[in-house]
Amino acid sequence: MPLIHTPNIADPDSFYEELIAAQRDLSDEQAELMNAKLILVLANQVGDRATLTEALALARPKI
């Protein structure tokens, strides 16, 4: 499954608002844990290891 590099979320602004709202009233630590759980849930949905490896490389900052 090739990684999609173009915008692919219906109503991305609404999704962003929902993501921020889901973290409202959480401590920084709780928000980080939520983000980690969300990543794992979405990674499980993708499932394909090659796609996940590509996504990790794309997301990692260049140092």
N, C-alpha and C positions, 0 to 999 in steps of 0.2 A: 504494500500500500504506500504509494508515494506521499510525501508530506506536502500539504497544500501551503503555498507561500503567498497566496492572495487572500484578502479579507473574505471570510466565509461564515460569519455570524450574522444571522438575521437580527436587525435592530441592535447593533453593538453598544450604542449609548445606553440603552435600557438594560442590557446585560451588565455593563460596568456599574450602573447605579445599583442594580440588584446585588452585585458582588460587594460593593462598598457598604450597602445597607446590612448585608449579612454579617459584616465585621464590626458594625457599630456596637459600642459598649463592650467590646472585647479588649482585653489587655493586648499589648504588642505580642506577648508570648502566645496567647490564645489565637490571635489572628495569624501568626506564623504557623501554628499547628493546624489551623483550619486550611490555610493555603497548601500545606504539605499533604493533608488528607485529600483535598480537592485534586491535586496533581496525581495522586495515586488512583483516585476514582476515575479520572479522565484517561490516565495511562492504561488502566484496565479496559476501558471502553475501546481505546485504539487497538490495544492488544498486539499489534505487529511490532516485533523487536527492532527490526531495521528502521521503521518509522520513528520509534521512540529514541533510538540512538541518534538519528538525524536531528530530531527535535532537541535533544540534549546539547548537541554540538551547536545548533543554531542559537539556543538560548544562552549558552555560556558566554560571559563577557570575554573579549579578547584582552589578554594581559601581556 
